[in-house]
């Protein structure tokens, strides 16, 4: 039977088919967020071998991470002009290569377990989801199948309330397997293929219905509305630390402090890296300021979200960035190298993994730029008392594509944690997302502007914040138990 199925999916050029499937997968990921296109792209992942699967994964990452090429030119961090574009191409290609090797290894394991078995589908889907979650807690991950449902399919994304991004990734992989089995049955003309079609369609409808009901069941916020003033500087990173730009930023910050004081706003928010090391606030105003900046911890240089209490011009608290961008902010064995990375401020050191920022007005959860890709930290912060979430970022010089992917991840983080999320970024996206993943308001991308927004305080923990990845672990263990169970009548 397995040999017959293989003949059904023997293409003349399997690597080319895998690459085309990867192109579809890359286009299905945010900013589009088209899960049906992704399910179709996953069919060759199951129907072909490890090499084709690896080729597909590599192409998908190259398509979805093409914004890396916008790092060029790198002369502003001391990279010679002739080396800039080749270096960006090497970084971009390395991401695709690593993704291809990882997925090819996963597919090789699936081949040993028997890809046509339903139990293998459960094990493989759970393993994929758990690996995505593990990678998101390290330095080498940005976007995966767990985010593919947004912004185009919010009902399916509602399942993240219970199973998180890893669970959503597992759902995508399992639906891709189910579509593969349906196509095998239809092309062979054997067996009850009509029943398989109906079962697969029913699974899709049930998943969407359950996700929609979970979002609808989330009760309105019990806490009060909080008014915040967002300041989006839109200062090119290449010129951020020039004296003139720093002075203009401080003038705008002083004006924002004054406006916030007059309008009774709770806090003024600025993006990642706005304030230079040791920079004080320009005014002593009766309003809190939450700003990205830098600080020293002993001899360690850290990127942080700094909290300035009302009527204070020096920070009274902070959350340090824990998940540093590889090569951009952190270089392996940096102490042995003269080059400390692509960051304009040089090499940084990571802070505590906790994303919780205590405040007298109520704790919040904080993600600094790249950390928005890790849902575990923000879910833990919401479980520990964060009433809303703040994502602080500087996405310049990257294109609108990266901003749109950041927005999709912010929506997913809001759903997972059941918290309103405020994003404030140098060039965008600066916006407010409700706990149901709906963008409530936003500032125009790429333009210097300010905006008065409101968020709702929320309490309690979502099932995902309480249980984490344990449902996904249980799914994988259940699949293993099913696969290894022996027929009691066999001898």
N, C-alpha and C positions, 0 to 999 in steps of 0.2 A: 504493500500500500504506500509506504513512504517513497519507494522508487517511482511509482506512478505519479505521485504528487510532485516529485522533483522534475519529472518530464514536463509537467504542466507549466512550470515556471523556469524552464531552461531557455534563457535568451542567448542570442549569439554573442552579445557583448555585455556580460553581467556588470562589469565595472562601469560602463557607460550608463546602464540602467540605474545602478546605484547612485552615480553622480547626478543624474537627472532627478531621482527621488530626493537627493539632498538639496537640490535647487528648490524643489517644491517645499520641502520642510523649512528651508531658510526663509522663503517668502511667507510661509504660514505663521512664523513666529512674530511677536510684536515688532513693528507697530500695527501690522494687520490683525493678528490674533484670529486666525481662521482655522479652528480645529478640524473641520471636515477635510480640508486640504492636507493637513498633517496626517490624518488617519490614512489617507490614500498614499502619502509618501512613505509611511511605515510598512506598507505591504511588502516591498522588496527587502526591507530589513529582516523580515521573518522568512520570506520565500527564497532568498539567495544566501550565499555564504558569508563568512567573516570579512573577506576582502571587499565585497560589494557594500556590506554594511559600513565598514570603515571609510570607504570612499564617500558614501552618502553623508556620513556624519561630518567628515572633513569639509565637504562642500557646503553643508548647512551652516557650519560655524563661519566659514569664509563669507557667506552671503549675509548672515545676521550680524557679523562683527566687522563689516566693511568700514565702519566709522573709525577704526583704528588708523586708517590711512590719512585721516585728517590731522594726525599729529605732525605731519610734514608741513612746513620745514621746522627742523629742530635746532636752528641756529641760536634761538633764544636761550637754550640751555647748554650752549657750548659745543654742539655737535657740528662738525664741518659740513658745509652745504652738499658736497658730492656724496657724503655718507648718509645724509638724512633720509632720502627716499628709500635706499636699500635697507636701512635699519628698520624703517616702518614696515617694509614688505616682509622682512625676516620675522618681525614680531607677529604680524598678521598670519603669515604662513605657519609659524610655530603653533599658534592657537588651533588652526585647522588640523595640523598633524597630530597634536596631542589628543584632540577629540576623536580623530579617526582611529588612533591606536586603542583608546579606551573602549570605544564601541565595538571595534573588531574583537577585542578580548571578550567583551560581554557576549557577542554573537558566537564565538567559539565555545564558550561554556554552554550556551543554549543548544548548540549542535550536539554536544555530548549528552544533554538531557533529553533530546528529542523535541524539536520545536512544534511538532503537530499535536502534542499532548496538552490538554487544558491545564493540567497541574503545572506543566512547565511554563505556560503563559502566566500563571499566577506568580510563580517564583521569579521569573524573568522581569515581570512588571514591578514587583515589590523591590527587587534588587536595583533596578534602574532608579526608582524613586529614592531609595535610601542613599544611593551613590550621589545623586544630585544634591540631596540635603547635606551630605558630608562635604562635598566639594564647595558648596556655598558657604561653609564655615571656614574655609581656607582661602588662600590668595588667588587661586586659578579658576575662577568661575564667575560668569556674569549672567548668562541667559540660558535657560533650558526648557524642556518640554513642560515643566510645571507652570510656566508663565504663558503658555501658548493660547490659553482661553481668553486672554484679555488683549485689547479692549473689546474684541468682537463678540464674545460669548460669555457675558457676565453670569447668566444662570448656571452654566457649567462650573464657572469659577466659584460659585457659592458653596460647592463641596469643600472648598478650602477651610471653611469654618470648622470642619471636623477632621479633615485629613491633611490639610496644609498643601504646600506646593509639591512636596514629594509624593503625596497621594494623588494630586492632579497629574503629575508626570506618569505615575503608574496607570491611571485611568486611560491616558492617551495611548500608552504602549499596549495595554490590553485591548482597547478598541481597534488598534491597528492589527493586532493578531486576529481578532474576530472577523475583521473585514477580509483578511487573507484567507481564513477558513471558508468564508462565504464564497469568495471567488474561486477557490479550489473546487468546492462542491458544484458551483454553477458550471464551470468549464468542463468538469468531468462528466456531468450529467447523471451522476450516480448518487443514490441516497436521497434523503428528504431535504434537498437544498432549499425548498420553499420554507421549510420550518426554520432552517438556519437563518435565512434572510429575515424572517419575522422576529426571531429571537434577538438578532443583532439590532434591528430597528427598535425593538422594545427596550433593550438595554440603553440605547442612546436617549430615548424619550424618558425613561425612568430616571436616568442620571440628571438630565436637565430639570425634570420636575422636582426631584429631591433638592437640587441646588437652589432652585427658585424658592421653594418652600422654606429652606433654611434662611435665606436672605429675608424673606417676608416675615418670618417668625421673630427676627431680631427686633426687640421692643425699642421704641424711641428712647433717646438718651434721657436718663433721669437727672443728670447734672445740669448746671446752668450753662448758658452760652458764654463763651469767652471771646472778647474782641482783641484782634491782633493787627499790627501794622507791618506789612511785608515791604522790605526794601530790596529791589532787584537792581544792582548797580550796572550790570552789562559792561563791565570793564574787561577788555581783552587780557587774557592771562599773560601774554607776552609783555604787557605794559603795566601790569597790576602794581608792581613795587616801585614804579617811578614816583619821584617826589610829587610831581604835579597831580598825578592820578590819586595818590594817597590823600592829598589835601582836598581834592574835590569830593572824595568819598566821605571824609570827616565832616565837610560842610553839609553834605546831604544827610549824614547821620544826625548832626545837630538839629537840622530842620525837622527830621523825622521824630526825634525826641520831643521837640517842642510841640509838634502837631499831636503826638500821642498824649502828651500831658494835657493839652487843651481839650481833647476829645474823650478823655477818660479811658484810653486803651490800656489793656493789661500789660502788653509787652511789644517791643519792637524787635523784629527778626531780620537777621542778615545772613547771607550764605557762607559756605565754607571758605576759610582763608581770607575773610574780609579784612581783619585787623592784623597788623604786623606784630612781630614779637615784642612784648612789653608795651604795646599801644594802649593808652588810656582813652576813655570816652571823652568827647569834646565838651559835653555839658554834664553838670550835676543836676539831673532832672528826676522828678518823682515818678519814674516809670522804669520797669525792668527792661533790660536789653539782653537778648540771646543772640550771640554772634559767633560765627566761625572765626578762628584765629589760631595763634601759635603760643606755646608756652614752653618753659624749660622745667624739666623734672630732674634736678641734679644737673648732670651733663647731657641728658637726653632731650632731644628736640621733638616736640609732639604737636600734631595737628589736633585741635580741640573745638568743642562747642563750649564757649565761655558764657557764664551767666553773671551779669552785672545787676546787683540788687538796686532797687530804687534809691536815688540820691547817692549812689556810689559810682566812682569812675574807674575803679579797679575790680577785677573779677572776684566774685565771692564763691564761685563753684564752677565745675566744668565736667564734661565727659570727654575723655581722650579717644581719638580714633583708634580702633583695635584692628580692623581689617585693612591693611595697607595695600595699595596698588603695587604689584610687582614691577620692578624696574622704574616705574614712575615715582614711587615714594620709598621703596625698599629694594635693596639689591643684596642677594646672597653673598656672604663673605665681604660685605662692604668695607669692613675694616682693613682688608688687604688690598683694596682697590682705591685708586685716586678718584674714580668716577663714582658719585654717590646716588646717581639716578637722574631721571628726567624731570624731577620736581624742581621748580624755580627756587625752592628754599633748601634744597639739598636733602640728604637722607633723614628719615624720620624713624622713630621707634614706636611700637604699638603700646596702647594703654590697656586698661582692664577690659575683659570681655563684657562686663555688665553695660547695658544700654540705658540704664535708669538714671535720670537726673532728678534728685529731690529738690523741691521748691516749696516755699511757704504757701503758695497758692495752689499747690497740687503737683505731684510728680508727673514727669513726662518721659516717654521713651524717645531715644535719639538715634538716628542713623546718619552717619557722615558719608555722603557721596556713595562710594562703592558698596557700603554696608547695606544698602537697600536691597541687594541681591540675597541677603541672608534673613529669612523670616524667623528663624529660631530666636535670635536675640531680641527682636521687637515683641514677639509673642511672650517671651519670658518677662520682659519689662512690663507688659500689660498685666500679666498674672501677678506681678509683684507690686502693682499699684499705680502704674502709669495711666493717667486719665485721657491723654491724647498723645499723638506721635508727631515728632518733628524730623523731617528729612532735610538736611543742609548739604548743598552741593555746589560745585563749580564745574560745569560741563563744557566750558570753553577750552580749546578751540573746536570741539567736536560739533558735527552737524545736527540738524533737527532730528534725524533718525535716532540718535542716542537719547535725546530728550524725550522722544515718544516711547522708547523702551523703558526709560526711567519712570515715566508716568504709568505705564502698564504695571511695572513692579510695585509702585507705590499703591496702586489700586488693590493689588493682590495682598500686600502687607496689611492694608486697612481691613480687608475681609477676614484674613487669618486671625488678627488680633481683636477684631470687633471694636476698633477705635477709629475716631476721626484722625486724619493725617494731614499735616500742613507741610508742604514742600516749599522751600525758599532757595533759589539757585541764582547764580551770577547772571546767566543769560536765559534761564528757564530750565525746566518748568517750575514756576512759582504758582502754587495752586492750593486748593483745599479739596480733600476727598472725604466723603462720608464713610461711616463704618460699613456701608453696603457696597463700597467700591464705586460710588458715583462722584464724578468731578463736579463740585458745586460752583466753583469760580476759579478763574486763572488770570494771570497777567500776560500781556502780549510777549511772545518769545523774541529774544534778541534785542529788546529795547529797554532803556533805563526807565524805571517806573516804580511807583509805590502803590499799595493797595490795602484797603481796610477790609479784613475778612473776619468771619466768625466760625468758631468750632464749638462742638458740644462735648462736654466732659462725659465720660462713660466709665462704668465700674463693672466689676465681675470679670470672669474669664470665659473665653470661648472653649468648646471642647478641644480644639487643637492646642490652645494655650495650656490646657490642663494635661492633656495626654501626649502631646508631641507626636513622635513617630511610632508609638507603640501599636496603633492599629495597622500600620504598614508592616511592622515586624510580625505581627500576628498573621497577616495575610501571607507573607512569605513562608512562615513556619507551617501554616495550614496547607499551602501548596506542596511543601516538601513532604509533609505527613501523607497527603493524598497520593503523591507520586510513589512513595515507598511502601504504601499499604499493600499487603499481599492478600490474594484471594484466599479466604479461609478454607475453600474446598480443594486448593492446590496442595499437593504433597511436596 
